[in-house]
Amino acid sequence: MKERVIVVTGGNRGIGQEICRQLARMDMIVVLTSRIEKDGLQAVSDLNKHELSVRYHPLDVTNPSQVLALSNFLSKEFGGCDGLVNNAGIFLDSQGGNFFNTDLATVRQTMETNVYAPYLLCQALVPLMKKNNYGRIVNISSGLGQLHNMGGGYPAYRMSKTAINAMTRVLAAELAGTNILVNSMCPGWVKTRMGGPGANRSVEEGADTAVWLATLPDGGPTGKIFSDRKETAW
Ligand SMILES: NC(=O)c1ccc[n+]([C@@H]2O[C@H](COP(=O)([O-])OP(=O)(O)OC[C@H]3O[C@@H](n4cnc5c(N)ncnc54)[C@H](OP(=O)(O)O)[C@@H]3O)[C@@H](O)[C@H]2O)c1
């Protein structure tokens, strides 16, 4: 069987790096991307010390010319792309941000990275998936974006994660009937630079559902949101 090629954004640390590790262990061709080249190359070298063979490509997700360069690289090198994990994210209003003290510039910047960048990446890479009628897209969301128990605080981050969930639904609906499956997942509260040392989950636990969704069999779910491999409420 053809080896699957999958791109992970923000792969240089945290949950993204762990997703790369777990996918590479499953013998997928993982393209780890990062906005700071030296950090990404270091992460690749750390993973490859453990007999993995992860590839690297630079990608600041908010830079459209880098998105185009990545898509050209995938076409030239592999003749397509089989998966995308939209993991890169920012949480600028994490420190006591509320509706009134979070300015619009923060909301805009958060939307750029957490929503518009995955949108553009999907526009660029889905055509490569269509070539082989195979694709797995995983959007890393958050419990803070779930509408069913939406509360106050962190407005920029919350709205960005709700919006990426909407993107999951729209894209999945437009790709219905193809073998390109699009899902959101919530990793839980994970010990990373974003989650902080007080978080209750390891990166291994945080990455697990994303890896499962990235390797779904044909006919698997699409247009849904998962937590610990179980469908959850939007
Ligand atoms: N940790 C949690 O408790 C938790 C909970 C729910 C959801 N999440 C989500 O899980 C995902 C990963 O978070 P994490 O906890 O692993 O956070 P993290 O350790 O802060 O890592 C965030 C990653 O995103 C990258 N990134 C940010 N802006 C970027 C850009 N413009 N271009 C490319 N990469 C960019 C960072 O790169 P740099 O190193 O260059 O900054 C880093 O690799 C995020 O989408 C986050 O919202 C995390």
The ligand as a Tripos MOL2 file, in Angstrom:
@<TRIPOS>MOLECULE
LIG
   48    52     1     0     0
SMALL
NO_CHARGES

@<TRIPOS>ATOM
      1 N1         -2.4530   22.5910   25.7600 N.am      1 LIG1
      2 C1         -3.7520   22.5620   25.9620 C.2       1 LIG1
      3 O1         -4.2280   22.3940   27.1080 O.2       1 LIG1
      4 C2         -4.7120   22.6890   24.8150 C.ar      1 LIG1
      5 C3         -6.0690   22.5230   25.0710 C.ar      1 LIG1
      6 C4         -6.9870   22.6150   24.0270 C.ar      1 LIG1
      7 C5         -6.5320   22.8550   22.7420 C.ar      1 LIG1
      8 N2         -5.1960   23.0340   22.5060 N.ar      1 LIG1
      9 C6         -4.7890   23.3020   21.1150 C.3       1 LIG1
     10 O2         -3.7950   22.3730   20.7400 O.3       1 LIG1
     11 C7         -2.9490   22.9490   19.7290 C.3       1 LIG1
     12 C8         -1.4870   22.8070   20.1350 C.3       1 LIG1
     13 O3         -1.3030   23.4890   21.3400 O.3       1 LIG1
     14 P1         -0.1220   23.1760   22.3750 P.3       1 LIG1
     15 O4         -0.7510   23.0120   23.6880 O.co2     1 LIG1
     16 O5          0.7880   22.1430   21.8320 O.co2     1 LIG1
     17 O6          0.5480   24.6270   22.3930 O.3       1 LIG1
     18 P2          2.0390   25.1390   22.2750 P.3       1 LIG1
     19 O7          2.9750   24.2630   22.9800 O.co2     1 LIG1
     20 O8          1.9210   26.5760   22.6510 O.co2     1 LIG1
     21 O9          2.3250   25.0060   20.7140 O.3       1 LIG1
     22 C9          1.6920   25.8180   19.7880 C.3       1 LIG1
     23 C10         2.3220   25.5450   18.4370 C.3       1 LIG1
     24 O10         1.6900   26.3910   17.4630 O.3       1 LIG1
     25 C11         2.7290   27.0110   16.7250 C.3       1 LIG1
     26 N3          2.3020   28.2380   16.0880 N.ar      1 LIG1
     27 C12         1.7260   29.3420   16.6210 C.ar      1 LIG1
     28 N4          1.5590   30.2850   15.6710 N.ar      1 LIG1
     29 C13         2.0530   29.7640   14.5150 C.ar      1 LIG1
     30 C14         2.1690   30.2360   13.1890 C.ar      1 LIG1
     31 N5          1.7650   31.4770   12.8230 N.pl3     1 LIG1
     32 N6          2.7020   29.4190   12.2610 N.ar      1 LIG1
     33 C15         3.1140   28.1880   12.5770 C.ar      1 LIG1
     34 N7          3.0640   27.6830   13.8240 N.ar      1 LIG1
     35 C16         2.5200   28.4700   14.7790 C.ar      1 LIG1
     36 C17         3.8240   27.2400   17.7620 C.3       1 LIG1
     37 O11         5.0250   27.5690   17.1190 O.3       1 LIG1
     38 P3          6.1780   28.4670   17.8440 P.3       1 LIG1
     39 O12         6.9930   27.5000   18.6500 O.co2     1 LIG1
     40 O13         6.9100   29.0870   16.7050 O.co2     1 LIG1
     41 O14         5.4580   29.4590   18.7270 O.co2     1 LIG1
     42 C18         3.8230   25.8800   18.4060 C.3       1 LIG1
     43 O15         4.4880   24.9410   17.6060 O.3       1 LIG1
     44 C19        -3.4010   24.4130   19.5830 C.3       1 LIG1
     45 O16        -4.2730   24.5320   18.4760 O.3       1 LIG1
     46 C20        -4.1680   24.6520   20.8830 C.3       1 LIG1
     47 O17        -5.1270   25.6820   20.7380 O.3       1 LIG1
     48 C21        -4.2780   22.9520   23.5030 C.ar      1 LIG1
@<TRIPOS>BOND
     1     1     2 1
     2     2     3 2
     3     2     4 1
     4     4     5 ar
     5     4    48 ar
     6     5     6 ar
     7     6     7 ar
     8     7     8 ar
     9     8     9 1
    10     8    48 ar
    11     9    10 1
    12     9    46 1
    13    10    11 1
    14    11    12 1
    15    11    44 1
    16    12    13 1
    17    13    14 1
    18    14    15 2
    19    14    16 1
    20    14    17 1
    21    17    18 1
    22    18    19 2
    23    18    20 1
    24    18    21 1
    25    21    22 1
    26    22    23 1
    27    23    24 1
    28    23    42 1
    29    24    25 1
    30    25    26 1
    31    25    36 1
    32    26    27 ar
    33    26    35 ar
    34    27    28 ar
    35    28    29 ar
    36    29    30 ar
    37    29    35 ar
    38    30    31 1
    39    30    32 ar
    40    32    33 ar
    41    33    34 ar
    42    34    35 ar
    43    36    37 1
    44    36    42 1
    45    37    38 1
    46    38    39 2
    47    38    40 1
    48    38    41 1
    49    42    43 1
    50    44    45 1
    51    44    46 1
    52    46    47 1
@<TRIPOS>SUBSTRUCTURE
     1 LIG1         1 GROUP 0 **** ****
